[in-house]
Amino acid sequence: MISRFLALTLLAFLVAACGSAPLAEPPVYPDATAASQGESPLADAMVSGLTAEIVGEQQASAIRLFRVPGSIAWEQVKQFYAGRLENSGWRADGRLLVEGDTISYAAWRNGDQLLALAHTEDASTGATYLAVAVLRR
């Protein structure tokens, strides 16, 4: 009986020592499909900016790039993510909001997790590109 108690106590300590909950799975914008770096120079620049300004080189592998057919305005994308995230306990981080003419960025936080989002419309490919990353901060 005592050895079972010790085993359960040890297991509880090990679970607690393993760290935080798993990273959240980000919502995917409707009709978005996986995109590859290299298919749009503008999307590549967007990913580079997201990496340099928010995510960091060591966590760059967390960035997922998506393509959405047609032109989707930044405001639509931002509203989609805000609606999905803020209803699940995430809060917008205004310090990371950059709304540019070509590339825009936004972020939301939930505990120690950060979801970063980038958007650009590329007229040369006829698509909108989104980059999404979830990481610990």
N, C-alpha and C positions, 0 to 999 in steps of 0.2 A: 504494500500500500504506500509506504514512504517512497520507495523507488519510483512508483508511478507518479506521485506528486512531484518529485524532483524532475522527472522527465518532462512533465507538462510545464513546469516552471521554466526549465531550460528552453523548451520549445517556444514559450511565450517571449522570453528574452531574445531569442534568435530572430523571431518574426519582427519584433520591435526594432531590432538593430538593422534590419534589412533596408530601412528607409521608408520613404513616402509611398503613397499609392502609385500604381502605374500611371504613365502619362495618358492624358485624355486622347481619344481618337477625334480629330477635328471633323466637323461637318463638311461635306463636299457640295459645292454649288451645283444646282440642277443642270444636267446635260454636260457637266465637266468631265473630261477624260484626261488621263495621264499624258503629259507632254514631255518632251526630251529637250535638254539643253542643246543648243545649236540650231534648233528649227526657227528661232526668231532672235535676231540680235537685240531687239528691244526687250524681250523677255529675259535674255541672258543678262542684260544690264540691270534689270529689275532684281533678279536673284542676287547679283553681285552687291547691289545696294542694300538689300535685306540682310545679306551676310555681314557686310561691313558695319552697318549702322545698328542692327538689332540682335541678330542671332550670334554672330561671332564665328570665326573660322573653325574652332574646335567642335561646334555643333552644326556646321553647315550641312551635314548629312541628314539632319532632321527636316530640311526643306523639301516639300513636295510641290512639283510644278504641274499645273493643270491648264488645259485649253478649253475654252467655251466658244462654240461657234457663234459668229456674229459679234456685234458691238454691244457690250453690256456696260452700262455706266457705273462708275465707281460708287455712286450713291446707292444704286440697287444692290451691289455686292455688299457694301458696308451694312445696309439695312438687313440683308439676309443673315449675315453672320451675327450682328447685334441681336436680332430676334432669337436665333438659335442659342447663342451663348448666354445672353443675359437672363434667359428663362431657366438656365441651368446653374446659376450662381456665379457666373463670370462677370467681371466688371471692366468696362472700357478703361484703358490707360491713356489719358489725354496727352501725356508727355511723349508718347510714341506715335501720335497722329500727325501724318504729313500728307497734305492733299495738294498734289502738284498737277500741272496741266497734262503731263505725260505718264508719270508713275506716282502712285499713292500708296501709303502704308498706314496700318492701324494695328492695335494690339489690345488684347484683353487678358486679365489676370484672374486666377482662381487659386488661392493659397500660394504655393510655391511654383505654380505652373504659369507659363506665359504662352499665349497663342498669338503669333505674329502673322499678319496677312499683307500681301502686296498685290497690286492690280495695275495692269497696263492694257491698252487697246492697241493692237498692231494692225494698221490699215494694209500693210504689205502682205500679210497672211490672211486678213479677213477674220481674225479671231481675237478674243480677249484672253489674256493670260493671268492666272492667279498663282501666287506662291503662298503656301501655308506651312507653318512650322509650329510644333508644340515642344517646349523645352522647360527645364527647371531654371528658376532664377531666384 
